[in-house]
Amino acid sequence: MAALKPEHITVDDEGNYWIHKARQKTKNMCSIPYLESARAIADKYRGHPTCVAKGVVLPVLSNQKMNSYLTEIADACGIKKTLTTHIARHSFACLALANGVSMEVIAKMLGHSDIKTTKIYAKVIDRSIAEQMGTLASKFGSQK
């Protein structure tokens, strides 16, 4: 997010907004839908001095500072789990999978060079399903 620049944002022939940017770690090109809610947040910072000076979309100082802000938000909301940008990425992948987005699409958005990396998120979903169904089964008097 710290390196997201206006030139990474495009609009297709149907009026859909996209972020096209190479992943920092893998250098794989990502195509990510740029949703209206995200655009609204970015619009708030359009004239921010840091954004103007650095030519970026959001005034992200560092990953460490972002994680610090996420910790503050979690505290303010009474969330006991540690929140980080990595956890947010993981949560996005799991939510997308749980809502029917294909493994291939998620791999592309996350910039994974090998779909095996993305399949880790599917294992998390499978484990969660098994645990939750185990809880349900126990309520009906059976173990599995």
C-alpha positions as a printed Julia matrix, in Angstrom:
144×3 Matrix{Float64}:
   0.0     0.0     0.0
   2.88    2.34    0.74
   4.04    2.18   -2.89
   0.6     2.47   -4.51
   0.69    5.33   -7.0
  -2.07    6.87   -9.11
  -0.57    5.33  -12.27
  -1.27    1.86  -10.83
  -5.0     2.61  -10.98
  -6.86    2.05  -14.24
 -10.44    2.01  -15.47
 -11.53   -0.65  -17.96
 -13.96   -0.22  -20.87
 -16.89   -1.09  -18.59
 -16.03    1.57  -15.99
 -14.53   -0.87  -13.46
 -11.57    0.4   -11.46
  -8.46   -1.79  -11.1
  -5.12   -1.72   -9.36
  -2.37   -3.15  -11.61
   0.87   -3.42   -9.7
   3.77   -5.82   -9.35
   4.04   -7.47   -5.92
   7.06   -6.25   -4.01
   8.25   -9.71   -2.94
   7.61  -11.83   -6.05
   7.47   -9.11   -8.73
   4.35  -10.88  -10.06
   1.86   -8.52  -11.61
  -1.41   -8.3    -9.7
  -4.79   -7.17  -10.96
  -6.99   -6.24   -8.05
 -10.5    -4.75   -8.26
 -10.38   -1.25   -6.75
 -13.67   -1.19   -4.91
 -15.69    1.94   -4.29
 -15.14    1.77   -0.52
 -11.36    1.71   -1.02
 -11.57    4.6    -3.51
 -13.55    6.62   -0.94
 -10.76    6.14    1.61
  -8.11    7.12   -0.94
 -10.13   10.21   -1.92
  -9.89   11.43    1.69
  -6.11   11.56    1.34
  -5.85   12.98   -2.18
  -4.37   16.28   -0.97
  -2.51   14.92    2.06
   1.01   16.42    2.23
   2.7    12.98    2.36
   0.69   11.73   -0.64
   1.5    14.85   -2.64
   5.2    14.82   -1.73
   5.7    11.11   -2.43
   3.24   10.83   -5.33
   1.34    8.01   -3.61
  -2.34    7.25   -3.01
  -2.17    6.71    0.77
   0.06    8.29    3.44
   1.54    5.01    4.72
   4.66    5.67    6.74
   5.79    2.06    7.24
   4.45   -1.44    7.78
   5.49   -1.18   11.44
   3.48    2.04   11.85
   0.47    0.5    10.06
   0.59   -2.45   12.46
   0.79   -0.01   15.37
  -2.34    1.75   14.13
  -4.11   -1.6    13.71
  -3.25   -2.42   17.32
  -4.78    0.89   18.42
  -7.93    0.17   16.4
  -8.18   -3.32   17.9
  -7.86   -1.87   21.42
 -10.5     0.78   20.72
 -12.88   -1.89   19.39
 -12.21   -4.38   22.17
 -10.64   -6.9    19.78
  -8.3    -9.22   21.66
  -6.62  -10.72   18.58
  -3.4    -9.14   17.31
  -4.1    -7.28   14.07
  -1.39   -6.8    11.45
  -1.27   -6.13    7.74
  -0.32   -9.79    7.28
  -3.38  -10.92    9.26
  -5.51   -8.6     7.09
  -4.11  -10.24    3.93
  -4.77  -13.69    5.37
  -8.3   -12.7     6.42
  -9.02  -11.35    2.95
  -7.94  -14.61    1.33
 -10.0   -16.73    3.72
 -13.1   -14.53    3.35
 -12.77  -14.56   -0.43
 -12.5   -18.36   -0.45
 -15.41  -18.74    1.93
 -17.5   -16.57   -0.38
 -16.81  -18.54   -3.53
 -13.92  -16.65   -5.11
 -11.8   -19.2    -6.97
  -8.35  -20.24   -5.81
  -6.88  -19.01   -9.11
  -8.39  -15.55   -8.75
  -7.19  -15.22   -5.15
  -3.7   -16.39   -6.15
  -3.62  -13.72   -8.87
  -4.78  -10.96   -6.5
  -2.27  -11.97   -3.83
   0.53  -12.21   -6.36
   1.38  -15.81   -5.57
   3.73  -17.33   -8.14
   2.58  -20.84   -7.21
  -1.03  -21.76   -6.43
   0.27  -24.14   -3.73
   0.91  -21.06   -1.62
  -2.72  -20.01   -1.98
  -3.94  -23.51   -1.08
  -2.69  -22.89    2.47
  -5.76  -20.65    2.92
  -8.06  -23.46    1.75
  -6.62  -25.71    4.47
  -7.5   -23.06    7.04
 -11.07  -22.97    5.73
 -11.3   -26.81    5.75
 -10.0   -26.95    9.33
 -12.51  -24.31   10.39
 -15.36  -26.21    8.73
 -14.31  -29.44   10.44
 -14.13  -27.76   13.86
 -17.47  -26.03   13.47
 -19.21  -29.15   12.2
 -17.67  -31.08   15.12
 -19.25  -28.58   17.5
 -22.58  -28.93   15.73
 -22.37  -32.74   15.77
 -21.68  -32.74   19.5
 -24.84  -30.72   20.07
 -26.78  -33.47   18.3
 -25.12  -36.17   20.4
 -22.67  -37.57   17.86
 -18.92  -37.14   17.62
 -18.45  -36.74   13.85
